[in-house]
Amino acid sequence: MKKSLSLLLFIGLIFLSACSASSNSGIETYTEFPEERVVTVQEIPMDSLFYRYPYRVKIKEEVALVMDLHPDKHYYQLFSYPDWQPITPFGKRGEGPQELLSADGMRFYALDSIYTLDANRMKVTRWAFSKEEQIVTRVEDIPLDKSLIRSLDFYRTDQHFLIPSYSGECRYHTVSHDGQSYQNVGEIPTETYPEKNVALAQAWRSFTAYNPTSQIYVMVTQLGEVLEIYDLKNGRQIVKYGPGGEPRFKEVHGECIPNGIKGFVDVQVTDNYIYAIFDGLSWEERRKFYEQGKEAPKGGHYIYVFDLKGDPVRKYVLDKNILGLEIDEERKQIIATCGESDRPLVLIPL
């Protein structure tokens, strides 16, 4: 009897040790959503404006900001919200000193303060918006630290900028408001690739979102299906792998060649939830479109909703693919950009 009890205790200790090792890995998984809704994307009626590639939309109080990734003249356009009357374009495309070579991100910090990122020039620009005069004025150019590798996303907090790392050596940088990098944070949560290099960082390139109330910083991978949650207030980190797993790729001459699935397309974190657009189409499926002389779908036709711990809450299945989203919980709607509609902006009921 004593031998049997000893054996059971021994097996129990092994089991507890295995569970502890698993939880300490810091990576959790999700497989399905408890609720699924099929919804119809509704076009927003607005004055005819030509967009080559309507990519992102942001809303602050009674103002909406839309970014065109490949415009003829201006990258950005301000509208009144929710009636969508044009206010003014800004951010002229060009090679001049006061023009932008690229548009790689935009953020409202306050209603009268807009920040944009030009990755080709490696600088953040601060613009002032006058609601009374209905004009946008360029206020400040902030050159980013030369140690950073071509930054493609950013967020301004009260303390600093949060900028994802593309070196493979960390997950993101904290950068002072004058552009100087002073802290490297985290590491890429890969379980497969031991080399922490640029190719790995390219594969793990993520879209990001930040909520100043909760101080939650979120990253979602453009390849595979990985959600990372950084609680900057308490220093906690959560990593969630979905069914698509981590980004899959081949390294060729130091570059990342994707061979898994295309993952998330955009993300936003509110006070209570994380909303993310998901694609899920494999690169093999995308190649078939090109081989048939067709254009592959732009964006994703799923919206995943998680709580702030990364647990699945709801999945929306859309009848059109969308590229960028903005959550208006007060009006119970999602505003999104759409490349598959004659109108660049669409509405999705929550």
Secondary structure, DSSP 8 states (H G I E B T S, - for coil): -HHHHHHHHHHHHHHHHHHHHHHHT-EEE----S-EEEE--EE--------SSEEEEEEETTEEEEEESS-SSEEEEEEETTT--EEEEEEEBSSSTTSBS----EEEEETTEEEEEETTTTEEEEEEEETTTTEEEEEEEEE--TTS------EE-SS-EEEE-SSSS-SEEEE-TTS-EEEEE-----SS----SHHHHHHT-EEEEEETTTTEEEEEESBS-EEEEEETTTTEEEEEE-TT-S--EEEETTEEEE-SBB-EEEEEE-SSEEEEEE---BHHHHHHHHHTT-----SEEEEEEEETTS-EEEEEEEEEEESEEEEETTTTEEEEE-SSSSSSEEEEE-
